[in-house]
């Protein structure tokens, strides 16, 4: 087991590494929103998104790095409208050669810390219904199923449902 990785907030200069990482993990499973080399956002677009996330009061992108290579990514994307600003959407991925090492758990714990600091109360996500590994992790981390999103993913021309989940964070003083 390799515990030499570090976790930090992504910055615009990480854009090229982020694109390479996303294109790699996209080809390692059918559980993400894009497949191998289907992440085609230009470097400048990724830089802008990371800069906006850095400036945001309710969004964050974290990366885990091992020898300067991204091995995991977690994003908490908050909503802008005032009445739903207490909610955010989570997405997370770990490079396949690092599965089962606790990196996903650690990334999610860090996301929860950021969420509490940003006054996020509800974290939501969608996970492909046959991603048992992801579903188990989310349940372990306190997410509960709240519904099914029919035909959410189209993978290799096969429609698949998503399990919709949420975690309600408790804040100090409640």
Contact map, one row per residue, 1 for C-alpha under 8 A:
111000000000000000000000000000000000000000000000000000000000000000000000000000000000000000000000000010000000000000000000000000000000000000000000000000000000000000000000000000
111110000000000000000000000000000000000000000000000000000000000000000000000000000000000000000000000010000000000000000000000000000000000000000000000000000000000000000000000000
111110000000000000000000000000000000000000000000000000000000000000000000000000000000000000000000000000000000000000000000000000000000000000000000000000000000000000000000000000
011111000000000000000000000000000000000000000000000000000000000001000000000000000000000000000000000000000000000000000000000000000000000000000000000000000000000000000000000000
011111100000000000000000000000000000000000000000000000000000000111100000000000000000000000000000000000000000000000000000000000000000000000000000000000000000000000000000000000
000111110000000000000000000000000000000000000000000000000000000111000000000000000000000000000000000000000000000000000000000000000000000000000000000000000000000000000000000000
000011111000000000000000000000000000000000000000000000000000011110000000000000000000000000000000000000000010000000000000000000000000000000000000000000000000000000000000000000
000001111100000000000000000000000000000000000000000000000000011100000000000000000000000000000000000000000000000000000000000000000000000000000000000000000000000000000000000000
000000111110000000000000000000000000000000000000000000000001111000000000000000000000000000000000000000000000000000000000000000000000000000000000000000000000000000000000000000
000000011111010000000000000000000000000000000000010001000000111000000000000000000000000000000000000000000000000000000000000000000000000000000000000000000000000000000000000000
000000001111111000000000000000000000000000000010011001000000000000000000000000000000000000000000000000000000000000000000000000000000000000000000000000000000000000000000000000
000000000111111000000000000000000000000000000111111000000000000000000000000000000000000000000000000000000000000000000000000000000000000000000000000000000000000000000000000000
000000000011111100000000000000000000000000000010000000000000000000000000000000000000000000000000000000000000000000000000000000000000000000000000000000000000000000000000000000
000000000111111111000000000000000000000000000010000000000000000000000000000000000000000000000000000000000000000000000000000000000000000000000000000000000000000000000000000000
000000000011111111100000000000000000000000110110010000000000000000000000000000000000000000000000000000000000000000000000000000000000000000000000000000000000000000000000000000
000000000000111111110000000000000000000000100000000000000000000000000000000000000000000000000000000000000000000000000000000000000000000000000000000000000000000000000000000000
000000000000011111111000000000000000000000000000000000000000000000001100000000000000000000000000000000000000000000000000000000000000000000000000000000000000000000000000000000
000000000000011111111100000000000000000000000000000000000000000000000100000000000000000000000000000000000000000000000000000000000000000000000000000000000000000000000000000000
000000000000001111111110000000000000001110100100000000000000000000000000000000000000000000000000000000000000000000000000000000000000000000000000000000000000000000000000000000
000000000000000111111111000000000000000000000000000000000000000000000000000000000000000000000000000000000000000000000000000000000000000000000000000000000000000000000000000000
000000000000000011111111100000000000000000000000000000000000000000000110000000000000000000000010000000000000000000000000000000000000000000000000000000000000000000000000000000
000000000000000001111111110000000000101000000000000000000000000000000000000000000000000000000000000000000000000000000000000000000000000000000000000000000000000000000000000000
000000000000000000111111111000000011111000000000000000000000000000000000000000000000000000000000000000000000000000000000000000000000000000000000000000000000000000000000000000
000000000000000000011111111100000001100000000000000000000000000000000000000000000000000000000010000000000000000000000000000000000000000000000000000000000000000000000000000000
000000000000000000001111111110000011000000000000000000000000000000000000000000000000000000001111000000000000000000000000000000000000000000000000000000000000000000000000000000
000000000000000000000111111111011111111000000000000000000000000000000000000000000000000000000000000000000000000000000000000000000000000000000000000000000000000000000000000000
000000000000000000000011111111000011100000000000000000000000000000000000000000000000000000000000000000000000000000000000000000000000000000000000000000000000000000000000000000
000000000000000000000001111111000001000000000000000000000000000000000000000000000000000000000011000000000000000000000000000000000000000000000000000000000000000000000000000000
000000000000000000000000111111110010000000000000000000000000000000000000000000000000000000000000000000000000000000000000000000000000000000000000000000000000000000000000000000
000000000000000000000000011111110010000000000000000000000000000000000000000000000000000000000000000000000000000000000000000000000000000000000000000000000010000000000000000000
000000000000000000000000000011111000000000000000000000000000000000000000000000000000000000000000000000000000000000000000000000110010000000000000000000000000000000000000000000
000000000000000000000000010011111110000000000000000000000000000000000000000000000000000000001000000000000000000000000000000000000000000000000000000000000000000000000000000000
000000000000000000000000010000111110000000000000000000000000000000000000000000000000000000000000000000000000000000000000000000000000000000000000000000001000000000000000000000
000000000000000000000000010000011111111000000000000000000000000000000000000000000000000000000000000000000000000000000000000000000000000000000000000000000000000000000000000000
000000000000000000000010111011011111111000000000000000000000000000000000000000000000000000000000000000000000000000000000000000000000000000000000000000000000000000000000000000
000000000000000000000011111100000111111000000000000000000000000000000000000000000000000000000000000000000000000000000000000000000000000000000000000000000000000000000000000000
000000000000000000000111011000000111111100000000000000000000000000000000000000000000000000000000000000000000000000000000000000000000000000000000000000000000000000000000000000
000000000000000000000010010000000111111100000000000000000000000000000000000000000000000000000000000000000000000000000000000000000000000000000000000000000000000000000000000000
000000000000000000100110010000000111111110000000000000000000000000000000000000000000000000000000000000000000000000000000000000000000000000000000000000000000000000000000000000
000000000000000000100000000000000000111111000000000000000000000000000000000000000000000000000000000000000000000000000000000000000000000000000000000000000000000000000000000000
000000000000000000100000000000000000001111101100000000000000000000000000000000000000000000000000000000000000000000000000000000000000000000000000000000000000000000000000000000
000000000000000000000000000000000000000111111100000000000000000000000000000000000000000000000000000000000000000000000000000000000000000000000000000000000000000000000000000000
000000000000001100100000000000000000000011111110000000000000000000000000000000000000000000000000000000000000000000000000000000000000000000000000000000000000000000000000000000
000000000000001000000000000000000000000001111111000000000000000000000000000000000000000000000000000000000000000000000000000000000000000000000000000000000000000000000000000000
000000000000000000000000000000000000000011111111100000000000000000000000000000000000000000000000000000000000000000000000000000000000000000000000000000000000000000000000000000
000000000001001000100000000000000000000011111111110000000000000000000000000000000000000000000000000000000000000000000000000000000000000000000000000000000000000000000000000000
000000000011111000000000000000000000000000111111111000000000000000000000000000000000000000000000000000000000000000000000000000000000000000000000000000000000000000000000000000
000000000001000000000000000000000000000000011111111100000000000000000000000000000000000000000000000000000000000000000000000000000000000000000000000000000000000000000000000000
000000000001000000000000000000000000000000001111111110000000000000000000000000000000000000000000000000000000000000000000000000000000000000000000000000000000000000000000000000
000000000111001000000000000000000000000000000111111111000000100000000000000000000000000000000000000000000000000000000000000000000000000000000000000000000000000000000000000000
000000000011000000000000000000000000000000000011111111100000000000000000000000000000000000000000000000000000000000000000000000000000000000000000000000000000000000000000000000
000000000000000000000000000000000000000000000001111111110000000000000000000000000000000000000000000000000000000000000000000000000000000000000000000000000000000000000000000000
000000000000000000000000000000000000000000000000111111110011100000000000000000000000000000000000000000000000000000000000000000000000000000000000000000000000000000000000000000
000000000110000000000000000000000000000000000000011111110011100000000000000000000000000000000000000000000000000000000000000000000000000000000000000000000000000000000000000000
000000000000000000000000000000000000000000000000001111111000000000000000000000000000000000000000000000000000000000000000000000000000000000000000000000000000000000000000000000
000000000000000000000000000000000000000000000000000111111111000000000000000000000000000000000000000000000000000000000000000000000000000000000000000000000000000000000000000000
000000000000000000000000000000000000000000000000000000111110000000000000000000000000000000000000000000000000000000000100000000000000000000000000000000000000000000000000000000
000000000000000000000000000000000000000000000000000000011111000000000000000111100000100100000000000000000000000000100111000000000000000000000000000000000000000000000000000000
000000000000000000000000000000000000000000000000000011011111100000000000001111000000000100000000000000000000000000000000000000000000000000000000000000000000000000000000000000
000000001000000000000000000000000000000000000000000011010111110000000000001110000000000000000000000000000000001001000000000000000000000000000000000000000000000000000000000000
000000001100000000000000000000000000000000000000010011000011111000000000111100000000000000000000000000000000000000000000000000000000000000000000000000000000000000000000000000
000000111100000000000000000000000000000000000000000000000001111100000000111000000000000000000000000000000010001000000000000000000000000000000000000000000000000000000000000000
000000111100000000000000000000000000000000000000000000000000111110000111110000000000000000000000000000000000000000000000000000000000000000000000000000000000000000000000000000
000011110000000000000000000000000000000000000000000000000000011111000111100000000000000000000000000000000010000000000000000000000000000000000000000000000000000000000000000000
000011100000000000000000000000000000000000000000000000000000001111111111000000000000000000000000000000000000000000000000000000000000000000000000000000000000000000000000000000
000111000000000000000000000000000000000000000000000000000000000111111110000000000000000000000000000000000000000000000000000000000000000000000000000000000000000000000000000000
000010000000000000000000000000000000000000000000000000000000000011111000000000000000000000000000000000000000000000000000000000000000000000000000000000000000000000000000000000
000000000000000000000000000000000000000000000000000000000000000011111100000000000000000000000000000000000000000000000000000000000000000000000000000000000000000000000000000000
000000000000000010000000000000000000000000000000000000000000000011111110000000000000000000000000000000000000000000000000000000000000000000000000000000000000000000000000000000
000000000000000011001000000000000000000000000000000000000000001111011111100000000000000000000000000000000000000000000000000000000000000000000000000000000000000000000000000000
000000000000000000001000000000000000000000000000000000000000001111001111100000000000000000000110010000000000000000000000000000000000000000000000000000000000000000000000000000
000000000000000000000000000000000000000000000000000000000000001110000111110000000000000000011110000000110000000000000000000000000000000000000000000000000000000000000000000000
000000000000000000000000000000000000000000000000000000000000111100000111111000000000000000011100000000000010000000000000000000000000000000000000000000000000000000000000000000
000000000000000000000000000000000000000000000000000000000000111000000001111100000000000001111000000000000011001000000000000000000000000000000000000000000000000000000000000000
000000000000000000000000000000000000000000000000000000000011110000000000111110000000000011110000000000000000001000000000000000000000000000000000000000000000000000000000000000
000000000000000000000000000000000000000000000000000000000111100000000000011111000000000111100000000000000000001000100000000000000000000000000000000000000000000000000000000000
000000000000000000000000000000000000000000000000000000000111000000000000001111100000000111000000000000000000000000000000000000000000000000000000000000000000000000000000000000
000000000000000000000000000000000000000000000000000000000110000000000000000111110000111110000000000000000000000000000001000000000000000000000000000000000000000000000000000000
000000000000000000000000000000000000000000000000000000000100000000000000000011111001111100000000000000000000000000000000000000000000000000000000000000000000000000000000000000
000000000000000000000000000000000000000000000000000000000000000000000000000001111101100000000000000000000000000000000000000000000000000000000000000000000000000000000000000000
000000000000000000000000000000000000000000000000000000000000000000000000000000111111100000000000000000000000000000000000000000000000000000000000000000000000000000000000000000
000000000000000000000000000000000000000000000000000000000000000000000000000000011111100000000000000000000000000000000000000000000000000000000000000000000000000000000000000000
000000000000000000000000000000000000000000000000000000000000000000000000000000001111110000000000000000000000000000000000000000000000000000000000000000000000000000000000000000
000000000000000000000000000000000000000000000000000000000000000000000000000000111111111000000000000000000000000000000000000000000000000000000000000000000000000000000000000000
000000000000000000000000000000000000000000000000000000000100000000000000000001111111111100000000000000000000000000000001000000000000000000000000000000000000000000000000000000
000000000000000000000000000000000000000000000000000000000000000000000000000001100011111100000000000000000000000000000011110000000000000000000000000000000000000000000000000000
000000000000000000000000000000000000000000000000000000000000000000000000000001100001111110000000000000000000000000000001111100000000000000000000000000000000000000000000000000
000000000000000000000000000000000000000000000000000000000110000000000000000111100000111111000000000000000000000000000001011100000000000000000000000000000000000000000000000000
000000000000000000000000000000000000000000000000000000000000000000000000001111000000001111100000000000000000000000000000001110000000000000000000000000000000000000000000000000
000000000000000000000000000000000000000000000000000000000000000000000000011110000000000111110000000000000000000000000000001110000000000000000000000000000000000000000000000000
000000000000000000000000000000000000000000000000000000000000000000000000011100000000000011111000000000000000000000000000000010000000000000000000000000000000000000000000000000
000000000000000000000000000000000000000000000000000000000000000000000001111000000000000001111100000000010000000000000000000000000000000000000000000000000000000000000000000000
000000000000000000000000100000010000000000000000000000000000000000000001110000000000000000111110000000010000000000000000000000000000000000000000000000000000000000000000000000
000000000000000000000000100000000000000000000000000000000000000000000011100000000000000000011111011000110000000000000000000000000000000000000000000000000000000000000000000000
000000000000000000001001100100000000000000000000000000000000000000000011000000000000000000001111111000000000000000000000000000000000000000000000000000000000000000000000000000
000000000000000000000000100100000000000000000000000000000000000000000000000000000000000000000111111000000000000000000000000000000000000000000000000000000000000000000000000000
000000000000000000000000000000000000000000000000000000000000000000000000000000000000000000000011111000000000000000000000000000000000000000000000000000000000000000000000000000
000000000000000000000000000000000000000000000000000000000000000000000010000000000000000000000111111110100000000000000000000000000000000000000000000000000000000000000000000000
000000000000000000000000000000000000000000000000000000000000000000000000000000000000000000000111111111110000000000000000000000000000000000000000000000000000000000000000000000
000000000000000000000000000000000000000000000000000000000000000000000000000000000000000000000000011111100000000000000000000000000000000000000000000000000000000000000000000000
110000000000000000000000000000000000000000000000000000000000000000000000000000000000000000000000011111110000000000000000000000000000000000000000000000000000000000000000000000
000000000000000000000000000000000000000000000000000000000000000000000000000000000000000000000000001111111100000000000000000000000000000000000000000000000000000000000000000000
000000000000000000000000000000000000000000000000000000000000000000000001000000000000000000000100011111111110000000000000000000000000000000000000000000000000000000000000000000
000000000000000000000000000000000000000000000000000000000000000000000001000000000000000000011100001011111111000000000000000000000000000010000000000000000000000000000000000000
000000000000000000000000000000000000000000000000000000000000000000000000000000000000000000000000000001111111100000000000000000000000000010001000000000000000000000000000000000
000000000000000000000000000000000000000000000000000000000000000000000000000000000000000000000000000001111111110000000000000000000000000000000000000000000000000000000000000000
000000100000000000000000000000000000000000000000000000000000010100000000110000000000000000000000000000111111111000000000000000000000000000000000000000000000000000000000000000
000000000000000000000000000000000000000000000000000000000000000000000000010000000000000000000000000000011111111100000000000000000000000000001000000000000000000000000000000000
000000000000000000000000000000000000000000000000000000000000000000000000000000000000000000000000000000001111111110000000000000000000000000000000000000000000000000000000000000
000000000000000000000000000000000000000000000000000000000000000000000000000000000000000000000000000000000111111111000000000000000000000000000000000000000000000000000000000000
000000000000000000000000000000000000000000000000000000000001010000000000011100000000000000000000000000000011111111100000000000000000000000000000000000000000000000000000000000
000000000000000000000000000000000000000000000000000000000000000000000000000000000000000000000000000000000001111111110000000000000000000000000000000000000000000000000000000000
000000000000000000000000000000000000000000000000000000000000000000000000000000000000000000000000000000000000111111111000000000000000000000000000000000000000000000000000000000
000000000000000000000000000000000000000000000000000000000001000000000000000000000000000000000000000000000000011111111100000000000000000000000000000000000000000000000000000000
000000000000000000000000000000000000000000000000000000000100000000000000000100000000000000000000000000000000001111111111100000000000000000000000000000000000000000000000000000
000000000000000000000000000000000000000000000000000000000000000000000000000000000000000000000000000000000000000111111111100000000000000000000000000000000000000000000000101000
000000000000000000000000000000000000000000000000000000000000000000000000000000000000000000000000000000000000000011111111000000000000000000000000000000000000000000000000000000
000000000000000000000000000000000000000000000000000000001100000000000000000000000000000000000000000000000000000001111111000000000000000000000000000000000000000000000000000000
000000000000000000000000000000000000000000000000000000000100000000000000000000000000010000000000000000000000000000111111100000000000000000000000000000000000000000000000000000
000000000000000000000000000000000000000000000000000000000100000000000000000001000000111100000000000000000000000000111111111000000000000000000000000000000000000000000000100000
000000000000000000000000000000000000000000000000000000000000000000000000000000000000011000000000000000000000000000110011111000000000000000000000000000000000000000000001111000
000000000000000000000000000000000000000000000000000000000000000000000000000000000000011100000000000000000000000000000001111100000000000000000000000000000000000000000111100000
000000000000000000000000000000000000000000000000000000000000000000000000000000000000001111000000000000000000000000000001111110000000000000000000000000000000000000000111100000
000000000000000000000000000000000000000000000000000000000000000000000000000000000000001111000000000000000000000000000000011111000000000000000000000000000000000000011110000000
000000000000000000000000000000000000000000000000000000000000000000000000000000000000000011100000000000000000000000000000001111100000000000000000000000000000000000011100000000
000000000000000000000000000000000000000000000000000000000000000000000000000000000000000000000000000000000000000000000000000111110000000000000000000000000000000001111000000000
000000000000000000000000000000100000000000000000000000000000000000000000000000000000000000000000000000000000000000000000000011111010011000000000000000000000000001111000000000
000000000000000000000000000000100000000000000000000000000000000000000000000000000000000000000000000000000000000000000000000001111110000000000000000000011000000111100000000000
000000000000000000000000000000000000000000000000000000000000000000000000000000000000000000000000000000000000000000000000000000111111000000000000000000000000000111100000000000
000000000000000000000000000000000000000000000000000000000000000000000000000000000000000000000000000000000000000000000000000000011111000000000000000000000000000000000000000000
000000000000000000000000000000100000000000000000000000000000000000000000000000000000000000000000000000000000000000000000000000111111111000000000000000000000000000000000000000
000000000000000000000000000000000000000000000000000000000000000000000000000000000000000000000000000000000000000000000000000000001111111100000000000000000000000000000000000000
000000000000000000000000000000000000000000000000000000000000000000000000000000000000000000000000000000000000000000000000000000000011111110000000000000000000000000000000000000
000000000000000000000000000000000000000000000000000000000000000000000000000000000000000000000000000000000000000000000000000000100011111111000000000000000000000000000000000000
000000000000000000000000000000000000000000000000000000000000000000000000000000000000000000000000000000000000000000000000000000100011111111100000000000000000000000000000000000
000000000000000000000000000000000000000000000000000000000000000000000000000000000000000000000000000000000000000000000000000000000001111111110000000000000000000000000000000000
000000000000000000000000000000000000000000000000000000000000000000000000000000000000000000000000000000011000000000000000000000000000111111111000000000000000000000000000000000
000000000000000000000000000000000000000000000000000000000000000000000000000000000000000000000000000000000000000000000000000000000000011111111111000000000000000000000000000000
000000000000000000000000000000000000000000000000000000000000000000000000000000000000000000000000000000000000000000000000000000000000001111111111000000000000000000000000000000
000000000000000000000000000000000000000000000000000000000000000000000000000000000000000000000000000000000000000000000000000000000000000111111110000000000000000000000000000000
000000000000000000000000000000000000000000000000000000000000000000000000000000000000000000000000000000001001000000000000000000000000000011111110000000000000000000000000000000
000000000000000000000000000000000000000000000000000000000000000000000000000000000000000000000000000000000000000000000000000000000000000001111111000000000000000000000010000000
000000000000000000000000000000000000000000000000000000000000000000000000000000000000000000000000000000000000000000000000000000000000000001111111100000000000000000001111000000
000000000000000000000000000000000000000000000000000000000000000000000000000000000000000000000000000000000000000000000000000000000000000001100111110000000000000000001110000000
000000000000000000000000000000000000000000000000000000000000000000000000000000000000000000000000000000000000000000000000000000000000000000000011111000000000000000111100000000
000000000000000000000000000000000000000000000000000000000000000000000000000000000000000000000000000000000000000000000000000000000000000000000001111100000000000000111100000000
000000000000000000000000000000000000000000000000000000000000000000000000000000000000000000000000000000000000000000000000000000000000000000000000111110000000000000111000000000
000000000000000000000000000000000000000000000000000000000000000000000000000000000000000000000000000000000000000000000000000000000000000000000000011111000000000011110000000000
000000000000000000000000000000000000000000000000000000000000000000000000000000000000000000000000000000000000000000000000000000000000000000000000001111110000000011110000000000
000000000000000000000000000000000000000000000000000000000000000000000000000000000000000000000000000000000000000000000000000000000000000000000000000111110000000111000000000000
000000000000000000000000000000000000000000000000000000000000000000000000000000000000000000000000000000000000000000000000000000000000000000000000000011111100001111000000000000
000000000000000000000000000000000000000000000000000000000000000000000000000000000000000000000000000000000000000000000000000000010000000000000000000011111100001111000000000000
000000000000000000000000000000001000000000000000000000000000000000000000000000000000000000000000000000000000000000000000000000010000000000000000000000111110011111000000000000
000000000000000000000000000000000000000000000000000000000000000000000000000000000000000000000000000000000000000000000000000000000000000000000000000000111111111100000000000000
000000000000000000000000000001000000000000000000000000000000000000000000000000000000000000000000000000000000000000000000000000000000000000000000000000001111111100000000000000
000000000000000000000000000000000000000000000000000000000000000000000000000000000000000000000000000000000000000000000000000000000000000000000000000000000111110000000000000000
000000000000000000000000000000000000000000000000000000000000000000000000000000000000000000000000000000000000000000000000000000000000000000000000000000000111111000000000000000
000000000000000000000000000000000000000000000000000000000000000000000000000000000000000000000000000000000000000000000000000000000000000000000000000000001111111100000000000000
000000000000000000000000000000000000000000000000000000000000000000000000000000000000000000000000000000000000000000000000000000000000000000000000000000111110111110000000000000
000000000000000000000000000000000000000000000000000000000000000000000000000000000000000000000000000000000000000000000000000000011000000000000000000001111110011111000000000000
000000000000000000000000000000000000000000000000000000000000000000000000000000000000000000000000000000000000000000000000000000011000000000000000000111111000001111100000000000
000000000000000000000000000000000000000000000000000000000000000000000000000000000000000000000000000000000000000000000000000001111000000000000000000111111000000111110000000000
000000000000000000000000000000000000000000000000000000000000000000000000000000000000000000000000000000000000000000000000000001111000000000000000111110000000000011111000000000
000000000000000000000000000000000000000000000000000000000000000000000000000000000000000000000000000000000000000000000000000111100000000000000000111110000000000001111100000000
000000000000000000000000000000000000000000000000000000000000000000000000000000000000000000000000000000000000000000000000000111100000000000000011111000000000000000111110000000
000000000000000000000000000000000000000000000000000000000000000000000000000000000000000000000000000000000000000000000000011110000000000000000011110000000000000000011111000000
000000000000000000000000000000000000000000000000000000000000000000000000000000000000000000000000000000000000000000000000011100000000000000000111000000000000000000001111100000
000000000000000000000000000000000000000000000000000000000000000000000000000000000000000000000000000000000000000000000000111000000000000000000010000000000000000000000111110000
000000000000000000000000000000000000000000000000000000000000000000000000000000000000000000000000000000000000000000010001111000000000000000000000000000000000000000000011111000
000000000000000000000000000000000000000000000000000000000000000000000000000000000000000000000000000000000000000000000000100000000000000000000000000000000000000000000001111101
000000000000000000000000000000000000000000000000000000000000000000000000000000000000000000000000000000000000000000010000100000000000000000000000000000000000000000000000111111
000000000000000000000000000000000000000000000000000000000000000000000000000000000000000000000000000000000000000000000000000000000000000000000000000000000000000000000000011111
000000000000000000000000000000000000000000000000000000000000000000000000000000000000000000000000000000000000000000000000000000000000000000000000000000000000000000000000001111
000000000000000000000000000000000000000000000000000000000000000000000000000000000000000000000000000000000000000000000000000000000000000000000000000000000000000000000000011111
